[in-house]
Amino acid sequence: FARVGCTGGPGTPSRHGFARKAVMAMGPSDATALLRNSVCAGTAAATATGIFNPLDTLRVRWQLSPVLASQTATAASGGVSLLGFARGIVASEGLVTGLWRPGVLATMSSMATSCGIRMGCYPYLRDWVAGSSASKTPTLMFSTGLFAGAVGYWVSCPFFQTKTRLQAATVIRSSGGEAKTTGVVREMLSISREGGVASLFRGSVPLVVRGALLSAGQTLGYDGTKTVLSQQSETMRDGPVLHVLGSVVAAFLGTVLSSPADYIMTRYQAAAQMGRPYSGPVQCFVSVAREDGVAAFYRGWSPFFLRIAPVFVIFHPLFEQLRLVAGLSYMR
């Protein structure tokens, strides 16, 4: 890593041991700054996703509703709009019980972990590869965001698996099925009893692909917007307004890139619970494409974007302000 952290500085990437050399190149001050940045990112992510968990629960329930025969004739055929679907949940179950409470702690834990890693490490990894923040390019923003996202989401897979299971349980109960209401720890233990510790990483491939693409779109959109409008020109001052604008661009790019993998991840992780088990993510992908068509991979795009956009609009400005409190500057 560049010795001056995310603001860049002279540094030459080694040819061998990409991640290992990057860590070894850090001095004590760099490691402290990275840790503070990671804590800021994780705290901001947990806060933002906790607030908007109803949108994530709505996305999961909308994606899974066609799997159950009792809802196929409506939600799957287009007889019920997304807004009507949400209204039905609120009317029958309530906002808190039906949309906000399911998986909220697992959601906050998963995003605190994944975002703490990917956004915590991203500026340092980017500058270590480029040599300084002044040398960053769109390709570098995309590729380092892709790498950091893959690592962050793989580590947090058990939390994502638990979150999806807790949210899927609401679909089963609302359709007259039986699904126990459990907490994060109990659900994790239940998953591990079904197939061992490895089952906690069920769906890790689509999750990592989805997370890497989402992260790449996020870093390219946010960092790219700030770079073009504030660092390469003086169109806008680096501040809250620019942070909000960059967040919207990041949400759009991230959603477009990651929606297909997000749909497969949701279907695969909840497959056994919904009575439609698949042998693996590839079979899930092929089955969905054959039965529902390619357009099905973007089912849930709207709630996904509507969930990601406000989360990013809260996350990035809060993250930047927490960096200032932690003694760091705005991310460059």
N, C-alpha and C positions, 0 to 999 in steps of 0.2 A: 504494500500500500504506500501511497505517497505519504511522506512523513508529516505533512501538514493536514492530513485528513481530507475531508470532502471538499475543501477549498483548493486542493491540488497542490502540486509542487513538483520538483524534479524527481524522476524515478523511472527506472527502466524495467519492464516486465521480464521475468526469467522465462526461458524456453521450457523448463521442466517443472513438473509438480505444480500445476496452476494454483489450486487452492492452498496447498501446503506452503508454497513459496510466498503466497500473498500474506498468509498469517505470520510466517517467520520474518517477513520484512517489516512488521509493525513494531514500533517502539512502545514503551509504557504509556506515553501520552496518547498515542494513536489508539491503543486498546481501550483506554479509559473513555476516549471520545466515542468510539464505536459502541461501547456498552451503554453510554448515556443516550446515544442516538437510537439504539435498539429499544431501550426502555421507553423513550418518547414515542417511538413508532407503535410499540405494543399497547401502550396506554391509550393513545389516540384511537387505535383500531378497535380495541375492546369497547371503548366509550361509544364510538360511532355505530358499531354493529349492534350493540345492546339496545340503543335507541330505536334502530330501524329493523329489529328482528321480525316484526310483523310482515314486512315485505319479503324477507327471505322465506318465512314459513308459507306465505301465500305462493311464492314461486314453486316451492317443493310440492305443495298440495295440488297446484295447478298441473304440474308436470306428471304427477302420479295418478291423478283422478281418472284418466281414461283406462288405467289398468284394471280398475274395479268395475265389474259388469254393471253395478247399480248406477254408475255415473257415466258410463261410456256413451249412452244415448244422448246425453246432454252436453257435458263438457267437451267430449272428444269430437262431437259432430258440429260443434259451433253453436248449439242451441242456447248456450249460456255464455255471455261475455265474461271477460276477466273481472270487470267491475261488478257484474251481477253475481259472479262466483264469490267474490270477496264479501259482498253484501249478505249473501246467503249464510256464509260462515259467521259473520258478526251477529246476524239476527238469531241464528240457532244456538251458537256457542258462546257468543260474547267476544269482544276484541282481545281481552287479556287471555282468556282460556283458549280460544281458538287460534289466535295468531301471535300474540306477543310471548306468552309463557313457554310454548313448546321449544325445547332445545336452546333457550336463551343463554344459559350458563355455558353450554358446550360451544355455542356460536362465539361468545366472547372469548372463551379459552382458545378456540381454534384460531381466531383472527389475531389475538394477542401473540400467539406463538408464531404463526406464519408471517405476519406482517412485521413482528419484531425482528425476525431473521432477514426477510427479503428487503424491506425498506431500511432496516437498520444497517445492513451490510452494503446495500446498493451503491451509495455515493462513494464509498471507500473502494469497493471493487472496481467501479467504473474508472475512478481516478488512478488506481494502481495500473490498470491496463493501458489507459491513455497517457499516463505520465503526469497529467494535470487536468483540472476541470475545464480549462480553456481549450483543450484538445479534443473534447468529446464530440462525437458525431451521432446522427440518428441511428446508424447501424450499431454503434457501441451502446447507446441507451437501450435499444431493443434487446441486444444479445446479453448484456449483463443483467438486465431485468428478467430475461428468460431464465438464466442460470440461477439467480438468487431466488426467483419464484419457485422453481422446481425443488430446490433444497428446502425452502420454507414450508411448502405445502406437503412435501413428503413427511417431514418431521411431525407435522400437525395432523396427519391423516387419521389417527385414532379419535381425535376430537371431532373431525368432520364426519366420520362414520357414525359416531354417537349422535351428533346433531341431526343427521339425516334420519336415523332410526326413530328418534324422539318425535320429529316432525311428521314422519310417515305414519306413526301410530295414531295421530289425530285423524288422518284420512280413513284408516281402518275403523276407528270408533265411530266416526261420523256416518259410516256406511252400514252400521249395525254389527260390525265385527267385534272381536274381542282383542284388546291390546292393553297390556298393563301400563299404568302410569308410573314411570320410574325416574330417578335422578341420573345425573351424569355418571357418577361412580358405579351405581348399580347397573346401568345400561352397559357400561364398559365391561364389567364383570360378566354380564350375561352374554355379550358378544364373544368374549374370550372363552367362555365355557362351551360355546357352540362349535368353535373350531380352533381353539388355542390362541395364543398371542398373535399369530399370523392373521387371524380373522379381523383383528383391529385395523389391519391395513388392506382390507377388502376394498376394491375400487381405487387403490392407490395410483394405478396407471392413468386412468382418466382424470383423477384428481390432480396428479402432478402435471399432466398435459394441460388441463384446464387452468391450473394455478400458474403455470409457467407462461402461458399465453396471456392470461389476465394481467399478470405482473409486467410482461413485456409491453402490452398496450398501455398499462398505467404509467410506467416509467417513460416510455416514448412520448405519450400524450402530455403528461405533467411536466417532466423535465424539458421536453422539446418546446412546449409552449413558453415556459419561463426563459429558455435559452433564446428563442427567436424574438420575443417581445421585450425582454429586459436586459439580456446580457449581450446579444449581438446588435441590438438597437436600443433606443431609448423611447420606444413606443409606449411602454408602461413601466411604472415603478414597481420594484419587487416588494409586494405587500399583499394584504388580504384580498383585494379585488383581483389581482393577478392569480392568486392562489385558488380562488373560487373558479375563475375561468379555466385554469389549467386542470382543475378537478373534473369539470364537465367534459373536456376533451379526453382526459384519461379514461373516464367512465365509458364514453362512446367507443373508443378504440378497444378497450379491454373487453367490453361486452361482445363486440363484433367478432373478435378473434377467438374468444373462449366459449361462446354459447353452445356449439355442438358438443364439445367435451363436457360441459356442465350438464347437459341433458343426459348423456350416457352415464356420467358419474352418478347422477341421482337415480336413474333407472336401475343401474347395476347394484348400487349399495343397498337399495330397498327391495331388490328382486325377491329374495327368499321370504321376506316379511310379507310381500304382496302376493305370494303364491306363483311367481313367475321366475324361478331361478334360472340363471344362465351359467354356462361352464366357465365363462371368462368375459372380459370386456369386449373382445373381438366378436364373440357370438352375440352379445347384446347389441353391438353396433350393426351387425349384419341382419339380425332379427328385426330391429327397429326399421332399418332401411327397406327391408323386404315387405314388412307388414304395413308400415305407416308412410313410407316414402321419405325422400331426402328432406322435405320441408319440416318433418317432425323434429329434426335436430335443432330447429330454431323455435320449437314450442317452448314458451316460457321466456322468449327474448325480451318481451316488454316488461314483465315483472322483474326479470333479471336486471335490465337497465334501470328501471324505476327503483330497484333496491340499491344497485351499485352507485348511481349518480348522487343521491342524497348522502350516502355513506361517505363517498369520496369528498363531497362538498363540506362535510363536517371533519373528516379525517385530515385532509391535507392542511387546511388552515390551522387546525388544532395542533397537528404535528409540528408545524413551523413555529407556532407560539411556544410550545413546550421545549423546542430546541433553544429558543432564546432564554427561557427560564433555566435551562440546563447549562447555560454558558456557551452555547453553540450559535452560529449565525444562521440566517436563512439558508436552506439547502441550495447549493449552486451546482 
